[in-house]
Amino acid sequence: MPSLDSSRMRLGKINLRSNWNAFWCWWREGLLACLPIGVRRWLADSARRLVVMVTDDACVLVREEAGQDQELERLERATLDWHTIAVRCKAEKPRQLTLRLPASQALVRTLSLPLAAEKNLRQVAGFEMDRLTPFPAGQVYYDVILLARQPEQRRLQVELAALPRAGVDPLLVQMQQQGLQADVLDVTGGRPGLNLLPLEQRARGGLRAKHWRAAVVTVSLLLIVAAMLLPIWQQRSLLLDAIDQLTRVQRTAQQSLTLRDQLDRAMEASQILMQKKQTLPARIDLLRELTLILPDDTWLERLQIRGDTIQLVGQSSKASSLVAIIEASPLFSGVGFLSPVTTDPRTGKERFMLGARIGKEH
């Protein structure tokens, strides 16, 4: 049962947060009220998004704002003019631009993955794409949405959605030719947060970012002008000078302390790295050990050593026996599968991906 003191502390934090939010809203509204209506609208926060919805026979431009959808433009696919779409998009100045395709063009599958794959869902899906879909990872745009965690079974329930690049790339190229860069690629009825674009292809920063930078500069200038006009400015000048000098002294002292802390952390990290390097076996010893303990009907396609972990990808007649074999070695511990074991139809062998820690736990 929570103590009275802890309840009071939580209540104090809530009240402080509420008071701060109330002060912020009051200060912001008062400042905006002093500005012309046009500038006030320009500075007002907006969650405006534009969606280019492509169907089999039409291309529809929709504005999504404050939970409301408004159709702005509808063009036939046969006579589609991307210049018209581009002009309307640039006039709207959206925070986000989405390209949305019909759900019928997407491949959607519900998968069960190991709990350890949660931090690398896209990478795991890309590695298994040719098994899960008729396409390799390089021929689709895809994303993975987490549906549920199952800690008892150490499994994840996820949904994989994929679109063939052959149907998407021409649309993206036509948009880019008109100066449009999509932030999001999704499908009609897709789950919230779905974005099939790779991270490197997503637009960096929306059109609203430039407006906010200009807004910050404008508000700062207004505050400076107001402060200069205040009569109390003259009376506070001496105090402000003293505070400024004290701040410089404190900043110098803080920089010295920061540098010392950084040096201490660097030396500590260096010592830890040296200790790890001395305690971990050499890579040639790891390779020799794996060569000795792995059965003759097992071969590796990939071996990755990173720090104190090792990852094995390969094929075996009986992959389930490898965990016990490797775990019995004095050089490895914490052996486990990183993905489900599958059967390679070409060789008839079981395809596996294993991970382990180097060295025994003490």
ROMARVO-672154 format. One record per atom (N, C-alpha, C): x, y, z. Coordinates in pm, whole numbers, plus 50000, padded with zeros to 5 digits. Last residue first. Layout:
N
XYZ;...
END
This chain:
362
529704838648556;530264835448688;529224838148795;529234824248237;528794833448341;529324828748476;531864819147998;530894813748091;530514824248195;532224832247663;532664830447801;531534825247888;529984850247472;531324844647475;531794843947621;526594841247422;527584849947484;528924842647489;524774835747114;525384831247239;526314842047291;522284825746875;523074836046941;523624830747072;521424811946555;521734810446697;522514822446748;519304802046317;520034814246357;520194813546508;518974776046064;518914781246200;519664794546211;517384751945864;518084764845866;517904771246004;517854718545806;517174728245891;518014740945899;517944705645464;518504708045597;517644718145674;517144703745206;516474695145301;516984696745443;518114720445010;519044710845070;518364700745162;515824734244920;516864730044825;517764719144883;514204741245133;513684731545036;514754726644939;515174742945460;515574747745328;515114737545224;513044748545727;513644738345640;513944744345505;513754767746026;513004764845905;513744754345824;513384779146356;514094769946266;513204766746147;512864813746439;512394800046427;513234792046328;515684831246584;514524830746495;514094816246483;517634827446771;517194841246748;516014841946653;518094802647018;517714805946881;517224820346874;520944803547244;519524803047212;519274806847068;523204802147516;522934798747376;521424798047354;524674810047746;523464817147706;523074814547561;528124805847645;527014804647739;525824812247683;531384792747559;530114799047525;529094796747636;533684778747620;533864792147564;532554799447540;533244752947700;533664762547803;533804776847751;530264738447564;531624743347543;532004753147653;527624733647601;528564725247675;530014729847659;526384749947421;526324753847562;527324745847644;526714735547186;527484747947203;527514752247349;524974713947241;526374711647203;527214724047229;522494725647295;523174718247401;524654716247369;522024737147040;522034745347161;522804738247272;521954716746850;523114725646853;523194733846981;519664702046829;520724696646915;521894706246931;518074714746643;517694715646785;518784710646878;519024708746390;519424721446449;519114722146598;520014684446225;519224684946348;519644697446426;521394690645995;520394679945988;519494679946111;521704725845931;522084713646002;520994703245984;523014757945840;522094746945817;522644734445885;523244791545975;523674780545891;522614770045877;524634816146174;523564813546078;524054802245988;525404828546491;525664818146392;524434816346304;526974853546681;525754849646610;526134839846499;528114863447002;528404856946873;527074852446813;529354888547227;528294880247172;528704874647037;531034907647327;531024894747395;529874885947347;531654922447020;531864923747164;531934910047229;530534901646786;530424915746823;530534916846975;530824881046517;531294883046654;531274898046683;529104859846303;529314873946340;529694874646488;528954839946026;529444840246164;529764854746198;527034821545794;527474834645843;527864833345990;526734795445734;526694804945623;527174818745665;528104765045850;527734778945877;527764786945747;526854731445876;527774741445822;527214755445845;526664698045981;526304712046008;527344721145944;527454672245988;526314675545900;525834689845921;529424670846180;529854671046040;528714674645946;528744693446459;528674680546388;529084682246242;531044714346638;529884713346549;529914699946474;533494713546777;532274708746843;531094707246749;535604722546610;535724709846680;534374704546729;534764747146515;535134736746419;535164722946485;534494761146755;533294757946676;533584746846575;537234762946825;536294755846911;535034751846835;538274778546619;538784764946638;537804756646721;536864802246662;536674794946536;537134780446551;537904809146914;536474806746898;536204798546771;540584812746853;540224801946945;538744798546934;540404834746690;540894822446629;540574810546718;539604854046873;538664849446771;539124836446706;540514847247216;540804852647082;539824846646981;538304852147500;539214844147417;539414850447280;538314879347732;537644872147623;538664864147542;540094892447906;539354880747954;538694872847843;541194913647764;542094903947823;541364891147864;538964927947690;539824922547584;540744911847638;538014935247939;537224926147856;538084919647749;540084952448019;539804940448097;539024930248015;539874972347825;541104964547834;540874951547911;537314981947884;537574975947753;538834967247757;537774992248140;536804981348122;537054974047990;539615012448084;540015001348169;539084989348152;538015029247929;539215023247871;539675011247953;536095036948115;535685029047998;536875022047934;537755051748287;537055039848337;536625030748222;538575072248117;539575063148174;538925050348225;536085083948064;536885078447954;537925068548006;535295092348317;534505082148248;535295075648135;537305111448367;537165099848455;536395088648386;536765129648160;538065122848165;537985110348251;534225138048236;534415131248108;535725123548105;534805150548480;533945138748477;534115130848348;536395171648384;536975161748475;536155148848477;534535185348230;535725179648167;536365168948255;532755193048433;532305184248324;533485177548255;534305210148586;533805197748646;533375187848539;534725230248395;535865223048451;535425209748513;532115238748354;532865232848243;534065224948293;531545249248605;530815237548559;531525230648444;533235271448609;533435260648706;532745247848661;532095286048399;533495281648390;533765270148486;529555290348505;529685282748381;531115277448365;530105306148726;529535292848747;529705284148622;531065329048594;531945321648685;531425307448707;528765336148452;529985332648379;530945324648467;527015341548663;526715330548571;527945326248495;528185364048775;528105351748854;527855339648764;527765381848564;529125378448605;529145365348685;524945382348564;525665377648445;527095373648480;524385393448810;523965379748784;524725373948665;525405419048768;526005410548872;525645395848849;523685427448565;525125426548540;525805417348641;521245427248699;521445418048588;522925416448554;521655448048880;521445434448930;521695424148820;521845469548703;522975465948788;522865451648840;519245469148580;520455467048500;521655462748586;516895474948705;517375461248716;518735459048649;516315500648646;516555497448786;517145483348802;515865499548370;516995507248422;517335503348565;513495484448357;514745479448299;515965486548358;511185495348432;511965489148538;513305483948489;509955503948202;510665513748285;511565507248390;510285485147903;509815485248041;510625495248125;511375483547655;510445494547680;509975495247824;512895460847656;513595473647644;512675485347676;510905441147664;511765443047780;512485456547776;509805443547406;508985446647523;509835449247646;512025435347253;511505449047238;510675452947359;512215408747341;513325418047361;512855432447353;509755398047257;510065398647400;511195408347429;510045400246980;508965407547047;509255408747197;512195382946937;512345397146908;511265405346978;510955358547010;512125363447084;512335378447061;508975356346814;508575357946954;509735363347037;510635353146586;509705364446597;509325367046742;512015329346642;512765341846623;511845353846643;509825311746650;510665313546769;511455326546760;508915313746386;508055318146496;508865320646622;510975302646240;510685316846222;509835322146336;510665276346336;511925283546359;511705298546344;508105270746243;508335271746387;509645278746419;508505270645967;507615280546026;507875282046176;510185248645937;510695261945903;509815272845965;508385228146014;509585230946095;510145244746066;506395223745830;506075232045946;507325235846026;507355206145649;507325220045607;507035229245725;509385183745853;508255187845772;508345202345733;512185162745857;511665175845892;510535179645801;513015143445603;513585147845731;513125161945761;511105117545461;511475131745458;511945135945596;512535085145428;511525093945486;512025108245487;514525068845346;513725075245242;512685084745297;515745057145563;516555066445485;515755073645377;513765039845659;514115051745737;514865061945653;511425029645401;512655027845479;513025040845549;507855030845433;509075036545377;510285032745463;505615022145562;506365012145486;507645017745426;504245027045858;505005034845759;505945025345687;501735028046100;502305020545988;502995030045891;500405041846296;501855041446303;502515033946190;497505021046299;498155033746334;499665032146347;497104998546016;497185001146160;497865014546188;495105007145723;496285002045792;496295005545940;493095016445562;492725007745673;493895002045748;495225018245285;493895021245337;493535011245447;498705020545376;497615015045296;496295018545363;501595042745347;500755032945415;499655028045321;504355061845393;503735053145292;502925042845368;505315094845478;504715082145519;504185075045395;506455116445356;506935113045490;506505098945528;507415122545021;506485116145114;507175113345247;508045152044868;508725140944935;507785135045038;507835169844565;507125164444680;507885152444736;508725180044322;509235185944446;508525181144571;507935166044104;507185178344133;507615184644265;509535144144119;509725153044003;508975166244021;508435131444338;509725138244353;510005147644237;506105120744222;506005130744327;507315138544341;507235102644041;506415113543990;506235124544094;508495085444225;509305092944128;508515104744074;506295074544358;507255082644432;508115091044338;505095060644142;504365071544209;505335080544286;507055041244077;506655051343978;505915063144040;507195026544330;508295035044284;507875045144177;504895010244354;505045022344436;506085031944379;504914987144207;503714995344202;503835008544275;507404976544263;507064979144124;505824987944111;507534970844532;508124983444486;507694986844344;504704957244696;505734955644592;506224969244542;504384961445042;503894965844911;505004963544808;503464946045350;504444948245244;503744952345115;503344940945697;502664946445579;503724949845475;503074919845971;503944924045860;503074928845745;502514921846310;501864921846178;502834927546076;503264899946588;503474911846506;502694910346377;503734888246904;502784887746794;502904900846716;506554872547047;505894884947007;504894881746898;507534852347330;507204854347190;506574868047171;507814838947575;508954846347517;508764848247367;505664828947700;506184820847589;507424827047526;505424849747886;505514836047933;506094826847825;505214873447731;506444870847809;506564856347854;504134882947459;503774870847534;504994866747617;502814913047330;503944905847388;503414893947467;501274923047018;501194918547158;502494911847198;501924937746781;500534935946824;500444932246972;504054959346613;503934950546728;502474949946773;504464959646267;503774965846380;503654955546492;506734965646015;506284955746111;505694963046231;506804971745660;506914976345798;506344965445887;508144976945326;507494969145431;507674975945567;508404974644982;508394983945094;507624976845205;510314950444795;509094954844863;509414966344958;512664940244699;511624942844602;510314947444666;514464933644897;514794944844810;513724948344710;513474910445015;513304923245085;513574935044994;511794890344759;512904893544850;512724907444909;508404877644754;509404887144711;510574887444808;506294862944852;506884858544724;508034867344677;507064860645207;506344866245093;506974860744964;508624846445387;507284850645429;506434855645314;511034841945262;510284830545313;508834834045346;511954866845200;511764857545088;511054844745132;512144878345462;511124882845366;510894872645255;513864874945673;512964863845643;511984866945531;515194899245680;515994887045665;515114875245623;513084916845728;513804917545601;514614904945575;512394909245988;511444907145879;512134907645744;514734917446121;514354903346122;513384900246008;514634945146071;515764937346022;515424922446017;512234952446200;512374954446056;513524945945999;512804945246469;511714938946396;511874940346245;514684947646679;515124947246539;514054940946451;513674945946931;514434957946899;514854958546753;512444920546933;511624932646939;512384945146897;513664895946938;513654903046809;512964916446815;513304883347176;514574890347156;514604898347027;510954869347149;510914881947223;512184890047200;510504855946817;511094855546951;511074869347017;507234859446659;508684860646659;509214859346801;504604852646451;505074850546588;506594850246584;502574873546238;503704864746264;503944863446414;500224879845990;500464880046133;501514869446166;500524898545689;500624885745759;500854888145908;499684912545383;499614914345528;499614900445593;500484929545098;500574916345158;500654918145310;498444952444911;499414949445016;499354934645056;496424959144743;497754957644683;498804953044784;494214963244900;494234951244815;495594948944751;494454987845015;494864976345095;494944963645012;495775013244797;494695004144838;495244992244917;498035037744948;497615028844842;496515019444890;499095070045020;498285058745067;497765050744948;501545091045133;501095084145011;500395071345055;501485120745322;501345106245320;500905101545181;503185145945483;502625141945353;502665126745345;502805169245748;503175155845704;502465152645574;502115195245775;503175190345863;503685176745817;501565213845468;501245203745569;502435200545658;500845236945291;501935236945390;501665226645502;499025241945087;498495237745217;499545238245328;500635247444867;499775258144920;499255254645059;501775222944819;502645233844863;501835245444919;499465208644738;500225204544857;501085216044910;498725221944504;497815222044618;498555218244747;500935216544340;500575230444370;499695231144494;500815188344328;501965195044390;501635209344428;498435183544188;498575178744325;499695186244397;499155195243943;498015200544018;498085196244164;501235178543869;501525192643894;500395199043974;500135154443808;500795155843937;501145170243969;497295146643665;498295157243651;498915159543788;495765119143511;496345124543634;497435134743604;493955106343347;494395119843310;495065126743428;493565081743469;493885082043326;494425095543282;492805087543728;494135081943705;494545083143558;491205118743792;491165105543732;492585100543706;491275135344105;491685134843965;491615120443916;490225156744347;490005143144295;490295143344146;490965175044642;491125173644497;490885158944461;490165175444908;490565187844844;490595186744692;488145163145160;488655160445026;488935173644955;488965161545494;488325169745391;488965166845256;488485148745816;489015146345682;488235154645581;489365156246152;488435157946041;489155155645909;491175156746359;490245145646352;489245146346239;492735179146297;491865179346416;490805168546408;492955170045963;493285180346062;492245179946173;493815159945651;493475154645782;493915164645888;492805163445321;493405170345435;492895163945564;493485144745028;492665146445147;493455153745254;493245138544694;494045145944792;493135149444908;493105109544498;492355118844581;493305125244682;492915095444190;493905100244287;493245111444366;491365065944047;491425080144083;492585082644178;491215038644002;490725047643896;490845062443930;492395025344215;492535019744081;492155029543972;493845052144416;492985040444395;493185035444252;495735069544643;495745064444506;494885051844500;495715097644828;495115084344823;495015080044677;497755116744997;497515114044856;497045099544847;497055137045264;497135123145223;496815122345074;498425160145490;497835157745359;498085143245321;497735173545811;498405163545728;497665162545596;498105196046076;497575193645941;498435183345868;498135204846333;498505190846307;498035186846168;499375235446451;498525228246357;499055214146338;499445264446657;499865250746633;498875243746542;499875297046528;499035287146595;499485272946559;501255314846375;501955309046488;501175297846555;499345322246189;500595316246140;501335308946252;497405334346344;497075321746275;498345314446230;498875356746423;498365347446523;498025333946460;499295370246186;500455364246252;500005353946354;496595377646141;497325369546044;498525362646105;495975393446366;495265380846344;496025371746248;498855406446546;497805407246444;497205393446417;499265400746904;499725400246766;498565401946669;498295398247157;498925411047122;499345411746976;497495372147179;496455382347171;497015396047133;499855358247215;499205357647084;498145368447069;500305364347487;501245368947385;500595368947248;498115351447608;498305365947622;499235371547518;498585324947535;497385331647484;497515346747496;500995320447676;500955319147530;499755326647473;500245324147944;501285332547885;501205332347733;498275304047970;497945318047994;498955327247927;499755280747909;498595284347825;498245299047842;501655282148122;502095282447981;500945286647890;500005280248347;500795292448324;501215293548179;498995254348307;498075265648309;498815278748284;501345239348320;500565239248197;499605251148192;502055245248587;502935249348478;502175249748345;499915233648724;500155247948735;501035252948621;500275206648650;499055213648611;499245228748616;502775201448767;502635200248622;501385207748575;502095205649035;503125213948973;502995213648822;500165185549071;499765199549084;500775208749017;501795162949028;500645165448940;500225179948946;503615165849238;504105166149100;502975169049004;501885163549456;502625175949434;503125177149293;501035137149427;500055147849413;500725161149388;503465124149476;502845122849344;501835133949321;503825132449744;504815136149643;504215135149504;501605120749869;501725135349865;502715139849759;502275094049835;501055099249771;501105114349762;504575092449991;504695090449846;503475095549774;503425097850244;504425107050188;504545105250038;501705076150283;501135089550273;502115099150209;502575047450075;502645055450195;502045069150171;500645022249911;501495034149906;501445041850035;500854988050000;500005000050000;500885012450000;
END
